[in-house]
Structure formats: C-alpha cells, structure tokens
C-alpha cells in the first residue's frame, strides 16, 4: 500500500506517524513545498522574539527521525489530483502515485488586494522565509504597522512588541480578536496592549500603501529614514518603515476543488475524515467536518484539532476504523502575558442565557453561555485555572441541573459545578449500565 500525504505540517506529520505504527511495511511519502524540515508555524513568533532558534521550530527534534520511520520526504508543490488514475501532479510536471491520499494542506494567508501590497517591505508572517525577512527588517525602534488583530495577529503582535519596535495595529473589525472574543473580553485585551505601548486602531482598514515621498532607502533591512505611507479608511495616514500583513488565513483548497473534491469553506469530510472521493482524506486547517455540538460543518484552524483529525485519518488510511463526531473549538491566546481563552459557542445560542463577571483593574473576565442547563461556550481572561474545567463541561455536554443557577450567580464556581455535575452524570450512567 502506498500512502501520499500532501502537507508536512503538524497534521501531515502526525498522520504519517500514525500510519507507520499500524503499517510497518507500507510506503509513506510526505510532500512539502518549502525547503525546510517539517516545522510549526505557531512557533515562528517565538523565533521572532528570540526564545528559540530555527531548529526549535522543527516538529521533530531527533536527527534522522523520518529516516528511521522510513517516511520519505518529498519536495514539490501539488497542482492537481487525478482521482481516476490515483496520481497527484506536481508543478514540475512529475506525478506521484497513491493508494491512499491525505490532504493536509493547511491554510494560506488572506492577503488583501490593496494598492502597494507588492512593495518589498510589506511582509506576511506565515513561512520561515517570512520570519527571516521580518527579523532582518525590524531592528529595535523600527516603525511597524500590523494589519489585523485576530488570533494569529495577536500572536504576531506579541513577537513584534518583544523586538522593541514602534508598533501600530489596525483591525477592520470593531474590536480585537473579533472571531474569538465578545466586546467585554476584546476591550480588556485592547486596553492591556495599549498599556504595554502598542497603538491599536479598530474599526478602520488599510486602503493603500505607498512609498513615502522624499524617503531614501526603504528596502528590507534598511535603517534609512522614510519608508511607507499607509492610508486608512478613516482618512488618516500613518508613516512606517514596515507593514506586516496578518489579515487572517483561509483553508488551502484550490487544487482539491479543481480536481472535483467537494469543498465549502474547507474540504468537506465525513466522520472518518474521508472526502467525497473514496480513498482521499483531509485533516487539519484545510478540513471542514460536521460538529454535533453546533449542528453544522466547521473549519477549526487550531493545532489540537489538527492532531485529532490527523490521527483519525491515519488510522482509517491504515485500515483501522476510527471516527470523530466533534470538532475541537478551543482557542487559548497569550497576548503580552495576558492569557485569554474562547470555547465552543462563545457567541451564545438563540434563546440562551449568559453570565458575566469582570474585574477590569485586575484584568480578569469570564462570560459563560448556556443553552438550557448545558454550558455551550465561554470567554475568559486571566483565569487559566478554569481552562480544563471549561473544556470538560462544554465538550462532554454535562447537564448542570441546579448548578446552572449557581453559575449564573457566580460564574467562578466552575470547579465545584464540574465536580458535582460530572459525579451525578457518572452515577446516572453507572445506574443505566446496571439496569437500575
């Protein structure tokens, strides 16, 4: 059996290792389109502010790891899947054959089509090559404008601030991390960033970027005066040396969709991670799976979800049936030392109730969302001790019973509610199993 995995990020690597455990003799090829060992994009910010070196971003640190597992690493970019003859066509015209195929193509930066985006000191922060350019272009004191303050944007924001640049963040939404946090939590994150010296502009978007008149230098790594003039939708202009584009990502589905594989926002998969074409699977940031908790298909671009889907896909590719019925919807974000989290249906459900508690002076916040007596979502700031309990209550759909009213009155009574409610649920399950 020949397994081909397109994408050598976390999902691709975990799937390859899962297949190898089950199938010692099968051939496994891991296709990547960057001239780097498999690495974690989420580690790039730690590289930018010097906590790790490039080797620290590598997914597997042991020399010869993939050679020892007989996982073949192939360099190339897939352009088309020939489903009938079971081949993948590469950009250089060559083809790779497969019996089982996994699409672990991840996400692609959503780079807005604005005037000036082609200028040399307008940089994405997504690949290792991007990271090298940013490190060269942003010595201490550099004037930097970052476009976007979503989840990924806030991670990059921290890395840039740690480099000692003069940082302005522009977010077109009405608040920071708008797809993760409600108004109360997002406002607290903004105030925290501003107190750390980061200028934040929300409700405005970049309309154009142009070379600053009369500037000299302006190239990557130049310390000469001048640079770029950024025009915003509110009529103001900001002069900077470097623009970092962190305007979100989108699932990489292009060649899969063109090859006849069903796609919505991401590549549609069933509970085994199989796509609409038999023998072809998808996992990670590119996959869109049905989530029982929300009743809809969801793309969850977080590493824990990618790992779970990759293991499931790998087992099924190796002939060991496995299923996933839920999509992990958890984000934990550290912004300049302030830890925030978002769980499940953090925006709430129609007709649902919520409880909210804020301590602005201490940067502590919690908002719980209920549907009946089920906790279905939450936002927190500065309350890391509750992260495991919140995940357990939401993911396991634990009926709270009388504890719902107590959480409505005191949203911090989460540990007590978890212990009491899960104990009652376990007793009920035990009684049902024994026929009582």
Secondary structure in CASP SS format (residue, H / E / C, confidence):
PFRMAT SS
TARGET T0000
AUTHOR 0000-0000-0000
METHOD secondary structure of the structure
MODEL  1
X C 1.00
X E 1.00
X E 1.00
X E 1.00
X E 1.00
X E 1.00
X C 1.00
X C 1.00
X C 1.00
X H 1.00
X H 1.00
X H 1.00
X H 1.00
X H 1.00
X H 1.00
X H 1.00
X H 1.00
X H 1.00
X H 1.00
X H 1.00
X H 1.00
X H 1.00
X C 1.00
X C 1.00
X C 1.00
X C 1.00
X E 1.00
X E 1.00
X E 1.00
X E 1.00
X E 1.00
X E 1.00
X C 1.00
X C 1.00
X C 1.00
X C 1.00
X C 1.00
X C 1.00
X E 1.00
X C 1.00
X H 1.00
X H 1.00
X H 1.00
X H 1.00
X H 1.00
X H 1.00
X H 1.00
X H 1.00
X C 1.00
X C 1.00
X C 1.00
X C 1.00
X C 1.00
X H 1.00
X H 1.00
X H 1.00
X H 1.00
X E 1.00
X C 1.00
X C 1.00
X C 1.00
X C 1.00
X C 1.00
X C 1.00
X H 1.00
X H 1.00
X H 1.00
X H 1.00
X C 1.00
X C 1.00
X E 1.00
X E 1.00
X E 1.00
X E 1.00
X E 1.00
X C 1.00
X C 1.00
X E 1.00
X E 1.00
X E 1.00
X E 1.00
X E 1.00
X C 1.00
X C 1.00
X C 1.00
X C 1.00
X E 1.00
X E 1.00
X E 1.00
X E 1.00
X C 1.00
X C 1.00
X C 1.00
X C 1.00
X E 1.00
X E 1.00
X E 1.00
X C 1.00
X C 1.00
X E 1.00
X E 1.00
X E 1.00
X E 1.00
X C 1.00
X C 1.00
X C 1.00
X E 1.00
X E 1.00
X E 1.00
X C 1.00
X C 1.00
X C 1.00
X C 1.00
X C 1.00
X E 1.00
X C 1.00
X C 1.00
X C 1.00
X C 1.00
X C 1.00
X C 1.00
X E 1.00
X E 1.00
X E 1.00
X C 1.00
X C 1.00
X C 1.00
X H 1.00
X H 1.00
X H 1.00
X H 1.00
X H 1.00
X H 1.00
X H 1.00
X H 1.00
X H 1.00
X H 1.00
X C 1.00
X C 1.00
X C 1.00
X C 1.00
X C 1.00
X E 1.00
X E 1.00
X E 1.00
X E 1.00
X E 1.00
X C 1.00
X C 1.00
X C 1.00
X H 1.00
X H 1.00
X H 1.00
X H 1.00
X H 1.00
X H 1.00
X H 1.00
X H 1.00
X H 1.00
X H 1.00
X H 1.00
X H 1.00
X C 1.00
X C 1.00
X C 1.00
X E 1.00
X E 1.00
X E 1.00
X E 1.00
X E 1.00
X E 1.00
X C 1.00
X C 1.00
X C 1.00
X C 1.00
X C 1.00
X C 1.00
X C 1.00
X C 1.00
X C 1.00
X C 1.00
X C 1.00
X H 1.00
X H 1.00
X H 1.00
X H 1.00
X H 1.00
X H 1.00
X H 1.00
X H 1.00
X H 1.00
X H 1.00
X H 1.00
X H 1.00
X H 1.00
X C 1.00
X C 1.00
X C 1.00
X E 1.00
X E 1.00
X E 1.00
X E 1.00
X C 1.00
X C 1.00
X C 1.00
X E 1.00
X E 1.00
X E 1.00
X E 1.00
X E 1.00
X E 1.00
X C 1.00
X C 1.00
X C 1.00
X C 1.00
X C 1.00
X C 1.00
X C 1.00
X C 1.00
X C 1.00
X C 1.00
X C 1.00
X C 1.00
X C 1.00
X C 1.00
X C 1.00
X C 1.00
X E 1.00
X E 1.00
X E 1.00
X E 1.00
X E 1.00
X C 1.00
X C 1.00
X C 1.00
X C 1.00
X E 1.00
X E 1.00
X E 1.00
X E 1.00
X C 1.00
X E 1.00
X E 1.00
X E 1.00
X E 1.00
X C 1.00
X C 1.00
X C 1.00
X E 1.00
X E 1.00
X E 1.00
X C 1.00
X C 1.00
X H 1.00
X H 1.00
X H 1.00
X H 1.00
X H 1.00
X C 1.00
X C 1.00
X C 1.00
X C 1.00
X E 1.00
X C 1.00
X C 1.00
X C 1.00
X E 1.00
X E 1.00
X C 1.00
X C 1.00
X C 1.00
X C 1.00
X C 1.00
X E 1.00
X C 1.00
X C 1.00
X C 1.00
X C 1.00
X C 1.00
X E 1.00
X E 1.00
X E 1.00
X C 1.00
X H 1.00
X H 1.00
X H 1.00
X E 1.00
X E 1.00
X E 1.00
X E 1.00
X E 1.00
X C 1.00
X C 1.00
X C 1.00
X C 1.00
X E 1.00
X E 1.00
X E 1.00
X C 1.00
X C 1.00
X C 1.00
X C 1.00
X H 1.00
X H 1.00
X H 1.00
X H 1.00
X H 1.00
X H 1.00
X H 1.00
X H 1.00
X H 1.00
X H 1.00
X H 1.00
X H 1.00
X H 1.00
X H 1.00
X H 1.00
X C 1.00
X C 1.00
X C 1.00
X C 1.00
X C 1.00
X C 1.00
X C 1.00
X C 1.00
X C 1.00
X C 1.00
X C 1.00
X C 1.00
X E 1.00
X E 1.00
X E 1.00
X E 1.00
X E 1.00
X E 1.00
X C 1.00
X C 1.00
X E 1.00
X E 1.00
X E 1.00
X E 1.00
X E 1.00
X E 1.00
X E 1.00
X C 1.00
X C 1.00
X C 1.00
X C 1.00
X C 1.00
X C 1.00
X C 1.00
X C 1.00
X E 1.00
X E 1.00
X E 1.00
X E 1.00
X E 1.00
X E 1.00
X E 1.00
X H 1.00
X H 1.00
X H 1.00
X C 1.00
X E 1.00
X E 1.00
X E 1.00
X E 1.00
X E 1.00
X E 1.00
X E 1.00
X E 1.00
X C 1.00
X C 1.00
X E 1.00
X E 1.00
X E 1.00
X E 1.00
X E 1.00
X E 1.00
X E 1.00
X E 1.00
X C 1.00
X C 1.00
X H 1.00
X H 1.00
X H 1.00
X H 1.00
X H 1.00
X H 1.00
X H 1.00
X H 1.00
X H 1.00
X H 1.00
X H 1.00
X H 1.00
X C 1.00
X C 1.00
X C 1.00
X C 1.00
X C 1.00
X C 1.00
X C 1.00
X H 1.00
X H 1.00
X H 1.00
X H 1.00
X H 1.00
X H 1.00
X H 1.00
X C 1.00
X C 1.00
X C 1.00
X C 1.00
X H 1.00
X H 1.00
X H 1.00
X H 1.00
X H 1.00
X H 1.00
X H 1.00
X H 1.00
X H 1.00
X H 1.00
X H 1.00
X H 1.00
X H 1.00
X H 1.00
X H 1.00
X H 1.00
X H 1.00
X H 1.00
X H 1.00
X H 1.00
X H 1.00
X C 1.00
X C 1.00
END
